Amino acid sequence: MSQSIQIPKIDELAQELATIQQTGSKRIALLGSRHVPITHQHLIEMMSYALVLTGNRIITSGAGGTNSAAIRGAMRADASLLTVILPQSLDRQPRESQEQMQQVMHLVESPENDSLSLGEASALCNQEIVSRCQQLICFAFHDSQTLLKSCRDAEEQRKVVTLFYFD
């Protein structure tokens, strides 16, 4: 049984090369699963910290796990380079997330999604985050449908996507 290898198109390669070569700051979205081992959270926090120290802007959501780690790292480096977009109102977030969000300068709430399920609101939130970024770094499991769809959406918008799997 043969497997087909997908060969990137020339314009996709050119877009990736342009993003990699860009020396100025980028808008980088960091998204990922809530269910992340603490050691992985530390790595994500360090990555976020390093990305902000080098002048990049981080865009993420307000959930625990990956997003919380990204927020901690960005806040440690330079809070002004962090934007957090919530899937719903702040008061709909878990208490520990609300406490973290009170420190965020650029916080976008989405009260219009309060009547939706968290899954539906998260999907819309991820779409908004992807639309604002130049590059997406995502941490997911192979069955993380919402996150994987966000990666596909970003690729369709010709964003550079780096996807890490936990499993």
C-alpha angles and dihedrals in degrees: 000000000000125000121217116232116218112227115205117240119248093248091052091052091047091052092050092048092049092050093047092048094046106116098190125078121292134207103242123187116210113196133163153133124312090221102074128144113245093246090057090047089056091052092049090048091052091048092051091047092051093046091053093044088058091054102263123140116232123214119188143142129256104250125119124258114032097011094046090051091049090051093050092051095046092046091052092052103039122331092200090068094058127091120183119195114195122209090223139000119316091246089059091061123093114271094251090052091049090055092051092046092056087071095051115103097196105045122159117195124197107207090161087072096053092102092054127085114263089250093054092044091048092052091053091045092052090051089055092048092049091049090056099047136078094204134025125209111188133185112198149145120245089255096048094116098175093050094044090051089052089054091050090048090051092050090050088053088052095247120150107254126197112186123191120190122212093200 
